[in-house]
Amino acid sequence: MNERASVRRRAWLTQIQLARKTGISAPRICLWERGEIELRPEQIECIAKVLDEHLSKAPVFNGARELALTLSPAK
């Protein structure tokens, strides 16, 4: 399992739930998690904010910004 899917699962969200909360389609989230496409930076920030809200009870990352950097493509 890759890091993107792992973070989503640690937040106890399905791809469909994440899609509903972010307005990004579930198929695009699936492709993004598999590394087949990249999302725009503002979409990644939106995902990071949603995940951060769900992870806040048991923080793994230091806020949405750090989470967004983790979810962004490797440079």
Distance bins in CASP14 RR format, pairs under 12 A and 6 or more apart:
PFRMAT RR
TARGET T0000
AUTHOR 0000-0000-0000
RMODE 2
METHOD distances of the structure
MODEL  1
1 7 0 0 0 0 0 1 0 0 0 0 0
1 8 0 0 0 0 1 0 0 0 0 0 0
1 9 1 0 0 1 0 0 0 0 0 0 0
1 10 0 0 0 0 0 1 0 0 0 0 0
1 33 0 0 0 0 1 0 0 0 0 0 0
1 34 0 0 0 0 0 1 0 0 0 0 0
2 8 0 0 0 0 0 1 0 0 0 0 0
2 9 0 0 0 0 0 1 0 0 0 0 0
2 30 0 0 0 0 0 1 0 0 0 0 0
2 32 0 0 0 0 0 1 0 0 0 0 0
2 33 1 0 0 1 0 0 0 0 0 0 0
2 34 1 0 0 1 0 0 0 0 0 0 0
2 35 1 0 0 1 0 0 0 0 0 0 0
2 36 0 0 0 0 0 1 0 0 0 0 0
2 70 0 0 0 0 0 1 0 0 0 0 0
2 71 0 0 0 0 0 1 0 0 0 0 0
2 74 0 0 0 0 0 1 0 0 0 0 0
3 9 0 0 0 0 0 1 0 0 0 0 0
3 10 0 0 0 0 0 1 0 0 0 0 0
3 32 0 0 0 0 0 1 0 0 0 0 0
3 33 0 0 0 0 1 0 0 0 0 0 0
3 34 0 0 0 0 0 1 0 0 0 0 0
3 35 0 0 0 0 0 1 0 0 0 0 0
3 51 0 0 0 0 0 1 0 0 0 0 0
3 60 0 0 0 0 0 1 0 0 0 0 0
3 61 0 0 0 0 0 1 0 0 0 0 0
3 67 0 0 0 0 0 1 0 0 0 0 0
3 69 0 0 0 0 0 1 0 0 0 0 0
3 70 1 0 0 1 0 0 0 0 0 0 0
3 71 1 0 0 1 0 0 0 0 0 0 0
3 72 0 0 0 0 0 1 0 0 0 0 0
3 73 0 0 0 0 0 1 0 0 0 0 0
3 74 0 0 0 0 1 0 0 0 0 0 0
4 10 0 0 0 0 0 1 0 0 0 0 0
4 11 0 0 0 0 0 1 0 0 0 0 0
4 13 0 0 0 0 0 1 0 0 0 0 0
4 15 0 0 0 0 0 1 0 0 0 0 0
4 18 0 0 0 0 0 1 0 0 0 0 0
4 29 0 0 0 0 1 0 0 0 0 0 0
4 30 0 0 0 0 0 1 0 0 0 0 0
4 31 0 0 0 0 0 1 0 0 0 0 0
4 32 1 0 0 1 0 0 0 0 0 0 0
4 33 1 0 1 0 0 0 0 0 0 0 0
4 34 0 0 0 0 1 0 0 0 0 0 0
4 35 1 0 0 1 0 0 0 0 0 0 0
4 36 0 0 0 0 0 1 0 0 0 0 0
4 37 0 0 0 0 0 1 0 0 0 0 0
4 38 0 0 0 0 0 1 0 0 0 0 0
4 39 0 0 0 0 1 0 0 0 0 0 0
4 44 0 0 0 0 1 0 0 0 0 0 0
4 47 0 0 0 0 1 0 0 0 0 0 0
4 48 0 0 0 0 0 1 0 0 0 0 0
4 51 0 0 0 0 1 0 0 0 0 0 0
4 67 0 0 0 0 0 1 0 0 0 0 0
4 68 0 0 0 0 0 1 0 0 0 0 0
4 70 0 0 0 0 1 0 0 0 0 0 0
4 71 1 0 1 0 0 0 0 0 0 0 0
4 72 0 0 0 0 1 0 0 0 0 0 0
4 73 0 0 0 0 0 1 0 0 0 0 0
4 74 0 0 0 0 0 1 0 0 0 0 0
5 11 0 0 0 0 0 1 0 0 0 0 0
5 13 0 0 0 0 0 1 0 0 0 0 0
5 14 0 0 0 0 0 1 0 0 0 0 0
5 15 0 0 0 0 1 0 0 0 0 0 0
5 18 0 0 0 0 0 1 0 0 0 0 0
5 29 0 0 0 0 1 0 0 0 0 0 0
5 30 0 0 0 0 1 0 0 0 0 0 0
5 31 0 0 0 0 0 1 0 0 0 0 0
5 32 0 0 0 0 1 0 0 0 0 0 0
5 33 1 0 1 0 0 0 0 0 0 0 0
5 34 0 0 0 0 1 0 0 0 0 0 0
5 35 0 0 0 0 1 0 0 0 0 0 0
5 47 0 0 0 0 0 1 0 0 0 0 0
5 51 0 0 0 0 0 1 0 0 0 0 0
5 71 0 0 0 0 0 1 0 0 0 0 0
6 13 0 0 0 0 0 1 0 0 0 0 0
6 33 0 0 0 0 1 0 0 0 0 0 0
6 51 0 0 0 0 0 1 0 0 0 0 0
6 55 0 0 0 0 0 1 0 0 0 0 0
6 60 0 0 0 0 1 0 0 0 0 0 0
6 61 0 0 0 0 0 1 0 0 0 0 0
6 70 0 0 0 0 0 1 0 0 0 0 0
6 71 0 0 0 0 0 1 0 0 0 0 0
7 13 0 0 0 0 1 0 0 0 0 0 0
7 18 0 0 0 0 0 1 0 0 0 0 0
7 29 0 0 0 0 0 1 0 0 0 0 0
7 32 0 0 0 0 0 1 0 0 0 0 0
7 33 0 0 0 0 1 0 0 0 0 0 0
7 44 0 0 0 0 0 1 0 0 0 0 0
7 47 0 0 0 0 1 0 0 0 0 0 0
7 48 0 0 0 0 1 0 0 0 0 0 0
7 50 0 0 0 0 0 1 0 0 0 0 0
7 51 1 0 1 0 0 0 0 0 0 0 0
7 52 0 0 0 0 1 0 0 0 0 0 0
7 54 0 0 0 0 1 0 0 0 0 0 0
7 55 1 0 0 1 0 0 0 0 0 0 0
7 60 1 0 0 1 0 0 0 0 0 0 0
7 61 1 0 0 1 0 0 0 0 0 0 0
7 64 0 0 0 0 0 1 0 0 0 0 0
7 66 0 0 0 0 0 1 0 0 0 0 0
7 67 1 0 0 1 0 0 0 0 0 0 0
7 68 0 0 0 0 0 1 0 0 0 0 0
7 69 0 0 0 0 0 1 0 0 0 0 0
7 70 1 0 0 1 0 0 0 0 0 0 0
7 71 1 0 0 1 0 0 0 0 0 0 0
7 72 0 0 0 0 0 1 0 0 0 0 0
8 14 0 0 0 0 1 0 0 0 0 0 0
8 15 1 0 0 1 0 0 0 0 0 0 0
8 16 0 0 0 0 0 1 0 0 0 0 0
8 17 0 0 0 0 1 0 0 0 0 0 0
8 18 1 0 1 0 0 0 0 0 0 0 0
8 19 0 0 0 0 0 1 0 0 0 0 0
8 21 0 0 0 0 0 1 0 0 0 0 0
8 22 0 0 0 0 0 1 0 0 0 0 0
8 24 0 0 0 0 0 1 0 0 0 0 0
8 26 0 0 0 0 0 1 0 0 0 0 0
8 29 0 0 0 0 1 0 0 0 0 0 0
8 30 0 0 0 0 0 1 0 0 0 0 0
8 32 0 0 0 0 0 1 0 0 0 0 0
8 33 1 0 0 1 0 0 0 0 0 0 0
8 47 0 0 0 0 1 0 0 0 0 0 0
8 48 0 0 0 0 0 1 0 0 0 0 0
8 50 0 0 0 0 1 0 0 0 0 0 0
8 51 1 0 0 1 0 0 0 0 0 0 0
8 52 0 0 0 0 0 1 0 0 0 0 0
8 54 0 0 0 0 1 0 0 0 0 0 0
8 55 0 0 0 0 1 0 0 0 0 0 0
8 60 0 0 0 0 0 1 0 0 0 0 0
8 67 0 0 0 0 0 1 0 0 0 0 0
8 70 0 0 0 0 0 1 0 0 0 0 0
8 71 0 0 0 0 1 0 0 0 0 0 0
9 15 0 0 0 0 1 0 0 0 0 0 0
9 17 0 0 0 0 0 1 0 0 0 0 0
9 18 0 0 0 0 0 1 0 0 0 0 0
9 33 0 0 0 0 0 1 0 0 0 0 0
9 51 0 0 0 0 0 1 0 0 0 0 0
9 54 0 0 0 0 0 1 0 0 0 0 0
9 55 0 0 0 0 0 1 0 0 0 0 0
9 60 0 0 0 0 0 1 0 0 0 0 0
10 51 0 0 0 0 1 0 0 0 0 0 0
10 52 0 0 0 0 0 1 0 0 0 0 0
10 54 0 0 0 0 1 0 0 0 0 0 0
10 55 1 0 0 1 0 0 0 0 0 0 0
10 56 0 0 0 0 0 1 0 0 0 0 0
10 57 0 0 0 0 0 1 0 0 0 0 0
10 58 0 0 0 0 1 0 0 0 0 0 0
10 59 0 0 0 0 0 1 0 0 0 0 0
10 60 1 0 0 1 0 0 0 0 0 0 0
10 61 0 0 0 0 1 0 0 0 0 0 0
10 67 0 0 0 0 0 1 0 0 0 0 0
10 70 0 0 0 0 0 1 0 0 0 0 0
11 17 0 0 0 0 1 0 0 0 0 0 0
11 18 0 0 0 0 1 0 0 0 0 0 0
11 21 0 0 0 0 0 1 0 0 0 0 0
11 47 0 0 0 0 1 0 0 0 0 0 0
11 48 0 0 0 0 0 1 0 0 0 0 0
11 49 0 0 0 0 0 1 0 0 0 0 0
11 50 1 0 0 1 0 0 0 0 0 0 0
11 51 1 0 1 0 0 0 0 0 0 0 0
11 52 0 0 0 0 1 0 0 0 0 0 0
11 53 0 0 0 0 1 0 0 0 0 0 0
11 54 1 1 0 0 0 0 0 0 0 0 0
11 55 1 0 1 0 0 0 0 0 0 0 0
11 56 0 0 0 0 1 0 0 0 0 0 0
11 57 0 0 0 0 1 0 0 0 0 0 0
11 58 0 0 0 0 1 0 0 0 0 0 0
11 59 0 0 0 0 0 1 0 0 0 0 0
11 60 0 0 0 0 1 0 0 0 0 0 0
11 61 0 0 0 0 0 1 0 0 0 0 0
11 64 0 0 0 0 0 1 0 0 0 0 0
11 67 0 0 0 0 1 0 0 0 0 0 0
11 71 0 0 0 0 0 1 0 0 0 0 0
12 18 0 0 0 0 0 1 0 0 0 0 0
12 50 0 0 0 0 0 1 0 0 0 0 0
12 51 0 0 0 0 0 1 0 0 0 0 0
12 53 0 0 0 0 0 1 0 0 0 0 0
12 54 1 0 0 1 0 0 0 0 0 0 0
12 55 0 0 0 0 1 0 0 0 0 0 0
12 57 0 0 0 0 1 0 0 0 0 0 0
12 58 0 0 0 0 0 1 0 0 0 0 0
13 19 0 0 0 0 1 0 0 0 0 0 0
13 20 0 0 0 0 1 0 0 0 0 0 0
13 21 1 0 0 1 0 0 0 0 0 0 0
13 22 0 0 0 0 0 1 0 0 0 0 0
13 26 0 0 0 0 0 1 0 0 0 0 0
13 29 0 0 0 0 1 0 0 0 0 0 0
13 33 0 0 0 0 0 1 0 0 0 0 0
13 47 0 0 0 0 1 0 0 0 0 0 0
13 50 1 0 0 1 0 0 0 0 0 0 0
13 51 1 0 0 1 0 0 0 0 0 0 0
13 52 0 0 0 0 0 1 0 0 0 0 0
13 53 0 0 0 0 0 1 0 0 0 0 0
13 54 1 0 0 1 0 0 0 0 0 0 0
13 55 0 0 0 0 1 0 0 0 0 0 0
14 20 0 0 0 0 1 0 0 0 0 0 0
14 21 0 0 0 0 0 1 0 0 0 0 0
14 26 0 0 0 0 1 0 0 0 0 0 0
14 29 0 0 0 0 1 0 0 0 0 0 0
14 30 0 0 0 0 0 1 0 0 0 0 0
14 33 0 0 0 0 0 1 0 0 0 0 0
14 54 0 0 0 0 0 1 0 0 0 0 0
15 21 0 0 0 0 0 1 0 0 0 0 0
15 22 0 0 0 0 0 1 0 0 0 0 0
15 24 0 0 0 0 1 0 0 0 0 0 0
15 25 0 0 0 0 1 0 0 0 0 0 0
15 26 1 0 1 0 0 0 0 0 0 0 0
15 27 0 0 0 0 1 0 0 0 0 0 0
15 28 0 0 0 0 1 0 0 0 0 0 0
15 29 1 0 1 0 0 0 0 0 0 0 0
15 30 1 0 1 0 0 0 0 0 0 0 0
15 31 0 0 0 0 0 1 0 0 0 0 0
15 32 0 0 0 0 1 0 0 0 0 0 0
15 33 1 0 0 1 0 0 0 0 0 0 0
15 34 0 0 0 0 0 1 0 0 0 0 0
15 47 0 0 0 0 0 1 0 0 0 0 0
16 22 0 0 0 0 0 1 0 0 0 0 0
16 23 0 0 0 0 0 1 0 0 0 0 0
16 24 0 0 0 0 0 1 0 0 0 0 0
16 25 0 0 0 0 1 0 0 0 0 0 0
16 26 1 0 1 0 0 0 0 0 0 0 0
16 27 0 0 0 0 0 1 0 0 0 0 0
16 29 0 0 0 0 1 0 0 0 0 0 0
16 30 0 0 0 0 1 0 0 0 0 0 0
17 23 0 0 0 0 0 1 0 0 0 0 0
17 24 0 0 0 0 0 1 0 0 0 0 0
17 26 0 0 0 0 1 0 0 0 0 0 0
17 29 0 0 0 0 1 0 0 0 0 0 0
17 47 0 0 0 0 0 1 0 0 0 0 0
17 50 0 0 0 0 1 0 0 0 0 0 0
17 51 0 0 0 0 0 1 0 0 0 0 0
17 54 0 0 0 0 1 0 0 0 0 0 0
18 24 1 0 0 1 0 0 0 0 0 0 0
18 25 0 0 0 0 0 1 0 0 0 0 0
18 26 1 0 0 1 0 0 0 0 0 0 0
18 28 0 0 0 0 0 1 0 0 0 0 0
18 29 1 0 1 0 0 0 0 0 0 0 0
18 30 0 0 0 0 0 1 0 0 0 0 0
18 32 0 0 0 0 0 1 0 0 0 0 0
18 33 0 0 0 0 1 0 0 0 0 0 0
18 39 0 0 0 0 0 1 0 0 0 0 0
18 43 0 0 0 0 0 1 0 0 0 0 0
18 46 0 0 0 0 1 0 0 0 0 0 0
18 47 1 0 0 1 0 0 0 0 0 0 0
18 48 0 0 0 0 0 1 0 0 0 0 0
18 49 0 0 0 0 0 1 0 0 0 0 0
18 50 1 0 0 1 0 0 0 0 0 0 0
18 51 1 0 0 1 0 0 0 0 0 0 0
18 53 0 0 0 0 0 1 0 0 0 0 0
18 54 0 0 0 0 1 0 0 0 0 0 0
18 71 0 0 0 0 0 1 0 0 0 0 0
19 25 1 0 1 0 0 0 0 0 0 0 0
19 26 1 0 1 0 0 0 0 0 0 0 0
19 27 0 0 0 0 1 0 0 0 0 0 0
19 28 1 0 0 1 0 0 0 0 0 0 0
19 29 1 0 1 0 0 0 0 0 0 0 0
19 30 0 0 0 0 1 0 0 0 0 0 0
19 31 0 0 0 0 0 1 0 0 0 0 0
19 32 0 0 0 0 0 1 0 0 0 0 0
19 33 0 0 0 0 0 1 0 0 0 0 0
19 39 0 0 0 0 0 1 0 0 0 0 0
19 43 0 0 0 0 0 1 0 0 0 0 0
19 46 0 0 0 0 0 1 0 0 0 0 0
19 47 0 0 0 0 1 0 0 0 0 0 0
19 50 0 0 0 0 0 1 0 0 0 0 0
20 26 0 0 0 0 1 0 0 0 0 0 0
20 29 0 0 0 0 0 1 0 0 0 0 0
20 50 0 0 0 0 1 0 0 0 0 0 0
21 29 0 0 0 0 0 1 0 0 0 0 0
21 46 0 0 0 0 1 0 0 0 0 0 0
21 47 0 0 0 0 1 0 0 0 0 0 0
21 48 0 0 0 0 0 1 0 0 0 0 0
21 49 0 0 0 0 1 0 0 0 0 0 0
21 50 1 0 1 0 0 0 0 0 0 0 0
21 51 0 0 0 0 1 0 0 0 0 0 0
21 52 0 0 0 0 0 1 0 0 0 0 0
21 53 0 0 0 0 1 0 0 0 0 0 0
21 54 0 0 0 0 1 0 0 0 0 0 0
22 28 0 0 0 0 1 0 0 0 0 0 0
22 29 1 0 0 1 0 0 0 0 0 0 0
22 32 0 0 0 0 0 1 0 0 0 0 0
22 39 0 0 0 0 1 0 0 0 0 0 0
22 40 0 0 0 0 0 1 0 0 0 0 0
22 42 0 0 0 0 0 1 0 0 0 0 0
22 43 1 0 0 1 0 0 0 0 0 0 0
22 44 0 0 0 0 1 0 0 0 0 0 0
22 45 0 0 0 0 1 0 0 0 0 0 0
22 46 1 0 1 0 0 0 0 0 0 0 0
22 47 1 0 1 0 0 0 0 0 0 0 0
22 48 0 0 0 0 1 0 0 0 0 0 0
22 49 0 0 0 0 1 0 0 0 0 0 0
22 50 1 0 1 0 0 0 0 0 0 0 0
22 51 0 0 0 0 1 0 0 0 0 0 0
22 53 0 0 0 0 0 1 0 0 0 0 0
22 54 0 0 0 0 0 1 0 0 0 0 0
22 71 0 0 0 0 0 1 0 0 0 0 0
23 29 0 0 0 0 1 0 0 0 0 0 0
23 39 0 0 0 0 0 1 0 0 0 0 0
23 42 0 0 0 0 0 1 0 0 0 0 0
23 43 0 0 0 0 1 0 0 0 0 0 0
23 46 1 0 0 1 0 0 0 0 0 0 0
23 47 0 0 0 0 1 0 0 0 0 0 0
23 50 0 0 0 0 1 0 0 0 0 0 0
24 30 0 0 0 0 0 1 0 0 0 0 0
24 31 0 0 0 0 0 1 0 0 0 0 0
24 32 0 0 0 0 1 0 0 0 0 0 0
24 33 0 0 0 0 0 1 0 0 0 0 0
24 37 0 0 0 0 0 1 0 0 0 0 0
24 39 1 0 0 1 0 0 0 0 0 0 0
24 40 0 0 0 0 1 0 0 0 0 0 0
24 42 0 0 0 0 0 1 0 0 0 0 0
24 43 1 0 1 0 0 0 0 0 0 0 0
24 44 0 0 0 0 1 0 0 0 0 0 0
24 45 0 0 0 0 0 1 0 0 0 0 0
24 46 1 0 0 1 0 0 0 0 0 0 0
24 47 1 0 0 1 0 0 0 0 0 0 0
24 50 0 0 0 0 1 0 0 0 0 0 0
25 31 0 0 0 0 1 0 0 0 0 0 0
25 32 0 0 0 0 0 1 0 0 0 0 0
25 37 0 0 0 0 0 1 0 0 0 0 0
25 39 0 0 0 0 0 1 0 0 0 0 0
25 43 0 0 0 0 0 1 0 0 0 0 0
26 32 0 0 0 0 0 1 0 0 0 0 0
26 33 0 0 0 0 0 1 0 0 0 0 0
27 33 0 0 0 0 0 1 0 0 0 0 0
27 34 0 0 0 0 0 1 0 0 0 0 0
27 36 0 0 0 0 0 1 0 0 0 0 0
27 37 0 0 0 0 1 0 0 0 0 0 0
28 34 0 0 0 0 0 1 0 0 0 0 0
28 35 0 0 0 0 0 1 0 0 0 0 0
28 36 0 0 0 0 1 0 0 0 0 0 0
28 37 1 0 0 1 0 0 0 0 0 0 0
28 38 0 0 0 0 0 1 0 0 0 0 0
28 39 1 0 0 1 0 0 0 0 0 0 0
28 40 0 0 0 0 0 1 0 0 0 0 0
28 43 0 0 0 0 1 0 0 0 0 0 0
28 44 0 0 0 0 0 1 0 0 0 0 0
28 47 0 0 0 0 0 1 0 0 0 0 0
29 35 0 0 0 0 0 1 0 0 0 0 0
29 36 0 0 0 0 0 1 0 0 0 0 0
29 37 0 0 0 0 1 0 0 0 0 0 0
29 39 0 0 0 0 1 0 0 0 0 0 0
29 43 0 0 0 0 1 0 0 0 0 0 0
29 44 0 0 0 0 0 1 0 0 0 0 0
29 46 0 0 0 0 0 1 0 0 0 0 0
29 47 1 0 0 1 0 0 0 0 0 0 0
29 50 0 0 0 0 0 1 0 0 0 0 0
29 51 0 0 0 0 0 1 0 0 0 0 0
29 71 0 0 0 0 0 1 0 0 0 0 0
30 36 0 0 0 0 1 0 0 0 0 0 0
30 37 0 0 0 0 1 0 0 0 0 0 0
30 39 0 0 0 0 0 1 0 0 0 0 0
31 37 1 0 1 0 0 0 0 0 0 0 0
31 38 0 0 0 0 1 0 0 0 0 0 0
31 39 0 0 0 0 1 0 0 0 0 0 0
32 38 1 0 0 1 0 0 0 0 0 0 0
32 39 1 0 1 0 0 0 0 0 0 0 0
32 40 0 0 0 0 0 1 0 0 0 0 0
32 43 0 0 0 0 1 0 0 0 0 0 0
32 44 0 0 0 0 1 0 0 0 0 0 0
32 47 0 0 0 0 1 0 0 0 0 0 0
32 71 0 0 0 0 1 0 0 0 0 0 0
32 72 0 0 0 0 0 1 0 0 0 0 0
32 73 0 0 0 0 1 0 0 0 0 0 0
33 39 0 0 0 0 0 1 0 0 0 0 0
33 44 0 0 0 0 0 1 0 0 0 0 0
33 47 0 0 0 0 0 1 0 0 0 0 0
33 71 0 0 0 0 1 0 0 0 0 0 0
35 71 0 0 0 0 0 1 0 0 0 0 0
35 72 0 0 0 0 0 1 0 0 0 0 0
35 73 0 0 0 0 1 0 0 0 0 0 0
35 74 0 0 0 0 0 1 0 0 0 0 0
36 73 0 0 0 0 0 1 0 0 0 0 0
37 43 0 0 0 0 0 1 0 0 0 0 0
37 44 0 0 0 0 0 1 0 0 0 0 0
37 73 0 0 0 0 0 1 0 0 0 0 0
38 44 0 0 0 0 1 0 0 0 0 0 0
38 71 0 0 0 0 0 1 0 0 0 0 0
38 72 0 0 0 0 1 0 0 0 0 0 0
38 73 1 0 1 0 0 0 0 0 0 0 0
38 74 0 0 0 0 0 1 0 0 0 0 0
38 75 0 0 0 0 0 1 0 0 0 0 0
39 45 0 0 0 0 1 0 0 0 0 0 0
39 46 0 0 0 0 1 0 0 0 0 0 0
39 47 1 0 0 1 0 0 0 0 0 0 0
39 48 0 0 0 0 0 1 0 0 0 0 0
39 68 0 0 0 0 0 1 0 0 0 0 0
39 71 0 0 0 0 1 0 0 0 0 0 0
39 72 0 0 0 0 1 0 0 0 0 0 0
39 73 0 0 0 0 1 0 0 0 0 0 0
40 46 0 0 0 0 1 0 0 0 0 0 0
40 47 0 0 0 0 0 1 0 0 0 0 0
40 68 0 0 0 0 0 1 0 0 0 0 0
40 72 0 0 0 0 0 1 0 0 0 0 0
40 73 0 0 0 0 0 1 0 0 0 0 0
41 47 0 0 0 0 0 1 0 0 0 0 0
41 48 0 0 0 0 0 1 0 0 0 0 0
41 65 0 0 0 0 0 1 0 0 0 0 0
41 68 1 0 0 1 0 0 0 0 0 0 0
41 69 0 0 0 0 0 1 0 0 0 0 0
41 71 0 0 0 0 0 1 0 0 0 0 0
41 72 1 0 0 1 0 0 0 0 0 0 0
41 73 0 0 0 0 1 0 0 0 0 0 0
42 48 0 0 0 0 0 1 0 0 0 0 0
42 49 0 0 0 0 0 1 0 0 0 0 0
42 68 0 0 0 0 1 0 0 0 0 0 0
42 72 0 0 0 0 0 1 0 0 0 0 0
43 49 0 0 0 0 0 1 0 0 0 0 0
43 50 0 0 0 0 0 1 0 0 0 0 0
43 68 0 0 0 0 0 1 0 0 0 0 0
43 71 0 0 0 0 1 0 0 0 0 0 0
43 72 0 0 0 0 0 1 0 0 0 0 0
44 50 0 0 0 0 0 1 0 0 0 0 0
44 51 0 0 0 0 0 1 0 0 0 0 0
44 64 0 0 0 0 0 1 0 0 0 0 0
44 65 0 0 0 0 0 1 0 0 0 0 0
44 67 0 0 0 0 1 0 0 0 0 0 0
44 68 1 0 1 0 0 0 0 0 0 0 0
44 69 0 0 0 0 1 0 0 0 0 0 0
44 70 0 0 0 0 1 0 0 0 0 0 0
44 71 1 0 1 0 0 0 0 0 0 0 0
44 72 1 0 1 0 0 0 0 0 0 0 0
44 73 0 0 0 0 1 0 0 0 0 0 0
45 51 0 0 0 0 0 1 0 0 0 0 0
45 52 0 0 0 0 0 1 0 0 0 0 0
45 63 0 0 0 0 0 1 0 0 0 0 0
45 64 1 0 0 1 0 0 0 0 0 0 0
45 65 0 0 0 0 1 0 0 0 0 0 0
45 66 0 0 0 0 0 1 0 0 0 0 0
45 67 0 0 0 0 1 0 0 0 0 0 0
45 68 1 0 1 0 0 0 0 0 0 0 0
45 69 0 0 0 0 0 1 0 0 0 0 0
45 71 0 0 0 0 1 0 0 0 0 0 0
45 72 0 0 0 0 1 0 0 0 0 0 0
46 52 0 0 0 0 0 1 0 0 0 0 0
46 53 0 0 0 0 0 1 0 0 0 0 0
46 64 0 0 0 0 1 0 0 0 0 0 0
46 67 0 0 0 0 0 1 0 0 0 0 0
46 68 0 0 0 0 1 0 0 0 0 0 0
46 71 0 0 0 0 0 1 0 0 0 0 0
47 53 0 0 0 0 0 1 0 0 0 0 0
47 54 0 0 0 0 0 1 0 0 0 0 0
47 55 0 0 0 0 0 1 0 0 0 0 0
47 64 0 0 0 0 1 0 0 0 0 0 0
47 67 0 0 0 0 1 0 0 0 0 0 0
47 68 1 0 0 1 0 0 0 0 0 0 0
47 70 0 0 0 0 0 1 0 0 0 0 0
47 71 1 0 0 1 0 0 0 0 0 0 0
47 72 0 0 0 0 0 1 0 0 0 0 0
48 54 0 0 0 0 0 1 0 0 0 0 0
48 55 0 0 0 0 1 0 0 0 0 0 0
48 61 0 0 0 0 1 0 0 0 0 0 0
48 62 0 0 0 0 0 1 0 0 0 0 0
48 63 0 0 0 0 1 0 0 0 0 0 0
48 64 1 0 1 0 0 0 0 0 0 0 0
48 65 1 0 0 1 0 0 0 0 0 0 0
48 66 0 0 0 0 1 0 0 0 0 0 0
48 67 1 0 1 0 0 0 0 0 0 0 0
48 68 1 1 0 0 0 0 0 0 0 0 0
48 69 0 0 0 0 1 0 0 0 0 0 0
48 70 0 0 0 0 1 0 0 0 0 0 0
48 71 1 0 1 0 0 0 0 0 0 0 0
48 72 0 0 0 0 1 0 0 0 0 0 0
49 55 0 0 0 0 0 1 0 0 0 0 0
49 56 0 0 0 0 0 1 0 0 0 0 0
49 61 0 0 0 0 0 1 0 0 0 0 0
49 63 0 0 0 0 1 0 0 0 0 0 0
49 64 1 0 1 0 0 0 0 0 0 0 0
49 65 0 0 0 0 1 0 0 0 0 0 0
49 67 0 0 0 0 1 0 0 0 0 0 0
49 68 0 0 0 0 1 0 0 0 0 0 0
49 71 0 0 0 0 0 1 0 0 0 0 0
50 56 0 0 0 0 0 1 0 0 0 0 0
50 64 0 0 0 0 1 0 0 0 0 0 0
50 67 0 0 0 0 1 0 0 0 0 0 0
50 68 0 0 0 0 0 1 0 0 0 0 0
50 71 0 0 0 0 0 1 0 0 0 0 0
51 59 0 0 0 0 0 1 0 0 0 0 0
51 60 0 0 0 0 1 0 0 0 0 0 0
51 61 0 0 0 0 1 0 0 0 0 0 0
51 63 0 0 0 0 1 0 0 0 0 0 0
51 64 1 0 0 1 0 0 0 0 0 0 0
51 66 0 0 0 0 0 1 0 0 0 0 0
51 67 1 0 1 0 0 0 0 0 0 0 0
51 68 0 0 0 0 1 0 0 0 0 0 0
51 70 0 0 0 0 1 0 0 0 0 0 0
51 71 1 0 0 1 0 0 0 0 0 0 0
52 58 0 0 0 0 0 1 0 0 0 0 0
52 59 0 0 0 0 1 0 0 0 0 0 0
52 60 0 0 0 0 1 0 0 0 0 0 0
52 61 1 0 0 1 0 0 0 0 0 0 0
52 62 0 0 0 0 1 0 0 0 0 0 0
52 63 1 0 1 0 0 0 0 0 0 0 0
52 64 1 0 1 0 0 0 0 0 0 0 0
52 65 0 0 0 0 1 0 0 0 0 0 0
52 66 0 0 0 0 1 0 0 0 0 0 0
52 67 1 0 1 0 0 0 0 0 0 0 0
52 68 0 0 0 0 1 0 0 0 0 0 0
52 70 0 0 0 0 0 1 0 0 0 0 0
52 71 0 0 0 0 0 1 0 0 0 0 0
53 59 0 0 0 0 0 1 0 0 0 0 0
53 61 0 0 0 0 0 1 0 0 0 0 0
53 63 0 0 0 0 0 1 0 0 0 0 0
53 64 0 0 0 0 1 0 0 0 0 0 0
53 67 0 0 0 0 0 1 0 0 0 0 0
54 60 0 0 0 0 0 1 0 0 0 0 0
54 61 0 0 0 0 0 1 0 0 0 0 0
54 64 0 0 0 0 0 1 0 0 0 0 0
54 67 0 0 0 0 0 1 0 0 0 0 0
55 61 1 0 0 1 0 0 0 0 0 0 0
55 62 0 0 0 0 0 1 0 0 0 0 0
55 63 0 0 0 0 1 0 0 0 0 0 0
55 64 0 0 0 0 1 0 0 0 0 0 0
55 66 0 0 0 0 0 1 0 0 0 0 0
55 67 1 0 0 1 0 0 0 0 0 0 0
55 70 0 0 0 0 0 1 0 0 0 0 0
56 62 0 0 0 0 0 1 0 0 0 0 0
56 63 0 0 0 0 1 0 0 0 0 0 0
56 64 0 0 0 0 1 0 0 0 0 0 0
56 67 0 0 0 0 0 1 0 0 0 0 0
59 66 0 0 0 0 1 0 0 0 0 0 0
59 67 0 0 0 0 1 0 0 0 0 0 0
60 66 0 0 0 0 1 0 0 0 0 0 0
60 67 0 0 0 0 1 0 0 0 0 0 0
60 70 0 0 0 0 1 0 0 0 0 0 0
61 67 1 0 1 0 0 0 0 0 0 0 0
61 68 0 0 0 0 1 0 0 0 0 0 0
61 69 0 0 0 0 1 0 0 0 0 0 0
61 70 1 0 0 1 0 0 0 0 0 0 0
61 71 0 0 0 0 1 0 0 0 0 0 0
62 68 0 0 0 0 0 1 0 0 0 0 0
62 69 0 0 0 0 0 1 0 0 0 0 0
62 70 0 0 0 0 0 1 0 0 0 0 0
63 69 0 0 0 0 0 1 0 0 0 0 0
63 70 0 0 0 0 0 1 0 0 0 0 0
64 70 0 0 0 0 0 1 0 0 0 0 0
64 71 0 0 0 0 0 1 0 0 0 0 0
65 71 0 0 0 0 0 1 0 0 0 0 0
65 72 0 0 0 0 0 1 0 0 0 0 0
66 72 0 0 0 0 0 1 0 0 0 0 0
69 75 0 0 0 0 0 1 0 0 0 0 0
END
